[in-house]
Structures are given as structure tokens and as C-alpha cells.
């Protein structure tokens, strides 16, 4: 269902009706009834409905799922977000950020709820609703939230109404969804200098190299030796738009803006990661340079590809099995000499992508062996490709062995993305 390209309204009406009946009859519990819907089923429904004109069905299923006790994660919600920076902010987008995303929180002190409310408030302010933004920020400001305090002043809130600053008020429970990413943001807000991207990047690196080792968690960012390669590649790219696929928490976006990228468009599938990244980038003073779009690259690039201006730099840092297809979707927008950097092309790997860029006449490619950040004993590869222009005769079919390797790499990445491990 998730790949249907038709617009059969009676079919989607029937699917929605059946899904709603199952959700109402079989609420979520520790033991899911045999004929009920689990969170994976709900995620597939939301994704499928979001790819059609039947968005109303997606919101109906989401509402019924929440009322039944289900809690879809940020990636499931991301397909409904499209762009939380889009203006004006719709009532549904506002509800997505303030109610559905932080559903596990029970108070204004909960980290994910606080971050999501701050991002929603900033978008209200950008849309000209500063008073509504201040109303949303007020309880967070009263609790001493550092993000809310900065936004309060930026929205014109009176400084004399702010209580004295407090230690970070968020209540984070180890093992809860997005615990690691919220702890990272908490560390950045406490240790970095506001408005200083380099300071923010150092704080992220400090958290990944000093706070996480030994905790069975790692921070999957392109820091350390990878950051040096990424920054050097970005600095030699021609003038034009920079595009990142895989924002995560915003580290590489901040690094790229510090390396000469004047405008960056970054795509993130997980809504929770996107709002955490926006908070980090806002703290770094980079909101004027970076635009965060939320959704799967397959859907976003399909809508953006014909409207992208000259793309001069690309950083691929999401699921490796998407690299080749994503690059193909934006090739028509690449300027001559554009630089394409891909991370994790050894582990978990991107065999089809490497087959393309190392053998195609359209690219000149260098593959570099580099240690994984904060795990120097683990080898990974990064690839750096220079675009040499399109070629209609440059068609290479992927051999079966390469496709088999691609499948194995995808399974490895799925294991690495389990909760509390990697990204």
C-alpha cells in the first residue's frame, strides 16, 4: 500500500474506514489483539495516505491511534510534517508539534515537549503571530528553559518578566524515546556559546567523545576526522545551494555553514530529530542560513527536484540504499563541478551508489578510509565525487552481486538504528 501511485478514492476510503474500526475496537495494550493494528501498521498507513490526496485519512488514523493508546514515533509523524518552517503554520502542523510529537511528556518540563513547543513558537513568530508565540513560551520561560528564554526575547517579550535563569529544567528518563538526542541538546545549551556555530560543534563532539563511550550508545555524526574531510570538500565546492540528506541533530549542518555554505537545505525523515536540529541550529544563530524540511527523501526530492536552483554541494548521510536514487533525482540540478560527499559507504555501506560514482563518466570519485567518530578502531569510508556533467550514454546496470551487497548493508543499518544504538 505504501507505494501505491494511483488516486483511487473509494479504495482509500475503505482502507481508512477499516483501520479506524480496528483502532476503535482494539486499543493498544501490552498484548496486541491478533486482529488489531500495531505501530508498524499505523506507520505504513500514515505514510501511504500522506502520499495521496487523502491527507484527511492520515489525520483521522493518527487521531484514532493516539486515542487508542498508540504512540507513533517521530519518523512516522515526519511524513505528515512536510516542512515545519512553512508559513503560515497550519493548525494541524501546530498540533503535530505540540501534542502528537511529545505525547510521552506529561509536563512543560519534559524535554521533547519543551523543544517542540519552542520550535512551534518560533514559527508562529515568523508568521507574524508574536503574541501567540509569547503565550506558548510563557510557561517554559517560567520554568527557566534556556531555549524559551532566548526566543522570548527574540519575540519581543519583556526581559523584566523573565525569572532568574535556572539549571536545565528538562526531565529526561534514560531509555525513553530520543533520550540520547535530548541529552545532546541539553549538553549543547549548557556548554556552548549562543550564536557561535564552532562552539556548538565542539560541544557536540565533546558529548559524543566524552559523555557516551562506555554507555552502549554512540553518536552517529560526521565528527572528528570525518568533519575535516567534510569541511574541506565543502570549502572547494562552487557557489550555489548546499543540500544535505539526513539532518539528524544538526551537527553537520552547523559544520557546513561554518565551512563556507551560505545557504543549506537539509532533509530529515524523523520529526523529533528535525525539531532537535532546529533548536540546535537556532542556538547556533544559523536559522537564516539553514532550512529544514521534514519527510522521506523519496517524497521530498520528487517535489523539489524541478524547483531546486543550482546545487553545488551535496552531503548524503541517511540510509545508504537511498544514495544512488537520491543522487539520480537531483542530477539535473547539479552545477558543473558540484561536490558530492557520502558518509558510511563502507559501514553500513552503499554498494549501488559506489558502483555508480566510481564507474560513471559523470563523476570523478575518491574513496577515503577514515575512522568512525569516537570509535577510532572502527574503519569506515567516505566518498567525494565531483560532477563532470550529464551523459545520456552513461548507463550502467547494477550487477546482481552488488544488489545482494546492498540488501545486506540495509539489514546492517536497520540493526544500527535500534533504540539507544547509533542513530
N, C-alpha and C positions, 0 to 999 in steps of 0.2 A: 504493500500500500504506500510506503514512504517514497516510492519512485514513480507513482502514477503521474503522467503528464496530461491526462485528459481532464476535462471540466464537466464531469457527469454529476450534476447537482443532485438528482434523485439518489444516486449511489452514496454520495457523501451524507445526504440527509439520513439515509437508512443506517449508515455506519455510526453517525453521531447519536441517533436515537437508541441504537443497541448499546453503545458504550455508556450512555447516560443511565440506561436501565440497569446495566451491570454494576455501575458505580453506586447507584442508589440502593441496590439490593444486597451488595456485598461490600460493606465498608472495610477499610484497611484494618488488619489485625495482625497479631504475631503469626497466625496461621491462615494464610490466604486461602479462601474457599477455592475449590477446584475450578469453578466456572467464573471466578472473579477476574479482575484486571490487576496486574502488578505494576510497579512503577515503570518497568521497561515497556510494557504495553502502552501505558499512558504517554510516555515519551515519544513512542512511534506515532501515536495518534496526533499529538501536538505538532510534531514535525510534518506529518503528511498534510494536515489541514492548513498549516501555515504556508504550504507551497501551492495552495489553490486560492480561488476567490472566496473560499468558505472559512474565512477567519473567524466568523461568528461561532462556528462549530468548535474551533480551537478554544476560544474563551469559555464556552459553555462546558466543555470537557474539563478544562483547568479548574473552573469554579466548583464543579461537582466533585472532582478529585480531592480538592482541599477540604470541602465539607465532609467528605468521606474519610478523612484522616490521612490521605496520601500527601507526600511532600516531594514533588519533583525537584531535581537538583538544578543548579544554575545552567547546565548545558541544555536541559530540557526546556527551560524557560527562555534561553537565549534565542530560540527560533521565533519567538513572539516579540522580541525586543526591537529588532531591526536596527535602530540607532537611538540610544537614549539621549544623544546630543541633538536629535532633530527637533525643530521648533515649528509650531508650538508643541509642547509636551501634552499628549493626549491623556484623558482621564484613565484609560486602560494602561498606558505606559507608567503613569504615576502609581497606579495600584500595583503594577508588576514590581516596581522598585520598592515601594513602602510596605506592602502587605505580603505578596506572594514570595518574593525572594527571601526575606528574612523571617520566614514563618517559624523557624525554630526558636527565634528570640521571644522573650516574654516581657522585656522592658526596654526603655530607651538606652540602658547601659549595655545591651547586647551589641557586640562588635559589628556583625553584619548588618543589623538593622540601622545602627548609627551611620555606617558608611553609606548604605543605600539611601537613607534619608538626606544625608549631606549632598550626595550627587543629584538627587531629585530636586533639592532646594536650589542648587546651583543652576540647574536647567530652567527652573521657574524664574529665577532672577534674569537669566539670559533672554527669556521670553518676555521680559518686562513686568513680571509679577513679583516685584521685590517684597511687597508686603506679605504675600503668601509664603514666600521663601523664609522670611523672618519668623513667621508664625510656626513653620515647620522646624526651624532651627532652635527656637527658644528653649524647649526642654533639654535639648542636647547641650546648649550653652550653659544652662543652669547646672548641668551635671559635670561641667568642666571639660567637655570633649574638645580636643585641640583643633580638629578639622572644622567643627562647627564654629568655634571662636573666630578662626580666620575668615570663614565665609560670612559670618555675622557682620564683621567689619566691612568686608568687601561689598555686602548688600546694603550698606548704609545704616546698619544697626548702631545705636549709641554705645560708645565704649563704657560709659559710666553705669550701664545696666548689666555689664558682664561681671559675674562673681570672680574672685581671685582664681588664678589657674590652679588646677589640681593635677595629681598624678593621673595617668591614663585610666579613665573610669570603666573601660570595657570589661565585661565579664566573659572570659573565654574559657571554655571547658575542653581539656585535652581529649582528642578523639572525636570532637564534634565536626560537622562539615566545615571545611575551609579554615580549620584551626591554624594550620601552618601559615597560610597566606595572610590571615588576620594578624598573627603574631609578627610576621614580617612587617606589615604596615605599621603595627604598633611600635616596633623597633625603630623604623624609619622616622616616625613622627617624634619619637623621644630623642633620637641621636643626631639626625641630620639638620642642616641649616635650611630654613624655609627659603624657597626661591633659588636654591643652588643645586642644579642638576648633578654636578660632580659629587657634592656631598651626599646627595640621595643615593647615587650609585655606590659610593663607598659604604654607606650604611647597609645596603642590600648585600654587598659582598661580605661584609663583616658578619651579618646574620647567617649567611649560607656557609661560611667557612668556620665560624667560631661557635655559633649557637646550636646548629643542628647535628654536626658529626657525633656519632655515638647514640643518636636518638632513634635510629631505624628510619629516619626521614632525610631526604636531601632536597636541595633547592635546584630545580632544573632550569637554570638560567644560563645564558651565554656569557658568563663572567670569567675572570682570570685570563688565561691565555686566549680563550675564545673571544673575549672582549677586545683584546688587542688586534686580533685578526679582523673582527667586525668593524671596529673603528677605522682601521687603515683602509679597508675596502670602501667604506662609505666616503672617506675623505678624497678618494680618487675618482668617484663617480661623477659624471657630467651634471650640469644643472638640470633640475627637474623634480618631479614628485618622487618621494620615497614611499614604498609600500611594504608593510610588514604583515605577514600572515601568521598569527599566533602571538597575541599580545601578552598573555599570561598576566603577570602583576605589574608590567610596565617598565621593567628594568632596561630591556634592550631599546625600548622607545626613548627613554631618557638618555641612554648612551648615544643613540644615533643623532638625537638633536644636539648633543654636545660635540658631535663629530662632523658638523657641517650641514646636516639635513635641515633645510629651512621650513619644509612642510612635510609632514608624515601622516599617512593614512594607515591605520593599524586595525586588523580584523581579529576578533576573538569570539569563539563559539559559546563560551561559558559566561552567562550574565554576571555571576558573582565575581569571577576573575576580572571582568570588564570594569565593574564599579570600583573594585580594589585598585586596579590600574589607574583609573581616572582620579581616584583620591591621591595616589602617589604622584601622578603627573601634575595635578593641581598644586600639591605641596611643593613640587619642584619648580613651579612657575612656568609650566610648558603648555598650558591649555591652549594658548594662541597658536602653537605650532603643531599640535597633535590632535587628530580626530579619531575617535574610537568608534568603530562600527561593530555591532553585535549580531552574530549569526554564523552559520556554517559557510566556509569559503565557497563551496559549490554554488550556494544561492546568492551570496553577496557579489561574487565576481561576475556571475551571469548578468546581474543587473547593472554592475558598474563598468564592465569591460568596454562598452561602447561610449562611455562618458568620461573615461579617465584621460587626463591630459598626459603629456609625455612623461612616462615613468622612467626615471634614471637610475633608481636603486631598488632592489627587492631583497627582503630578508625572509626566507622560508623557515619557519620554526614551529610547525604543528605536526600533524600526522604525516609521516614520510610517504605513505601511499598516495597522498594528495599532491605531492610536489609536482610531479610531471603534468598532471591535469591542470593544476592551478597556473603553472607557468604557461601552458599552452593557451589558457583563456586570456592571458594578458599580453601575449607576444605582440599582438597588433598595436599595443600601446607603448611598447618599449622604444626608446630612442637609441640611435646607434651609439655603441659604447656603454650602454647600460650595464651595471654590475649586479649580478645575482649571487647572493650568498645563501647557502643552505646548511643548516646545522643538523647534527645527529645522522649523517648519511652512512655511518658505519653501525652505530648502535643507537636506536633500534634498526636504522638503515632505511635507504630509499633506492633500492636497486633499479627500478624503472627510470627514475629521474637521472641517476648516474649514467645509465645506458644512453639516455637521450643526450645529455650535455657533454659527455666525453667523446661521443662519436658523430655528433651533428656538425655540419659545416656552419651552422648558425651561431655556434658558441666556441669560444676558446676557454678551456676549463683547467683549473689547477685544484687538485685534491690534497688537503693538508692534514697530516696526523697531528692530533692535539690532545692533551689530557683533559678529561672531564673536570669541570669546576668542582673544587673541594674534594675530588677523588683522583688524585694525580696518578694513582696506579691503574686507572681505567683509561684505555685508549678510545678515542673517538676520531671521526673525520669531519672536517668542514670542507665544502667545495666553494670555489669562487669562479664564476663564469662571466665572461664579457660577451655581450651580444654583438654579433657582427652583421646583423641584417637578416631579413627573411629570405627563405629559399623554397620555392614551390617544388623543386626536385629533391629536396632533402627529406625523404620519407624512409624511416627505418622501422621495421616491425620488431616488436619485443619478442625475443626467443622464449620458449616455454620454461627453460631453466631460470631465467630472470623473473618471470612471473611467479614461479614457485618460491623464489627467494623473497619476493615482495609479500607473499602471503605469510611466510614465516616471520618477516620483520613486523608485520601488523600484529601478529599474535604476541610478539615480544613487547610491543608498545602498549598493548592492552593490559598486560601484566604490570608494566611500569606505572600505569595510570590508576592502579588500585588506590583506594583511600589511604592517605598518610604516606604514600610512597611516590616520590617524584612529583610530576605534575598531574 
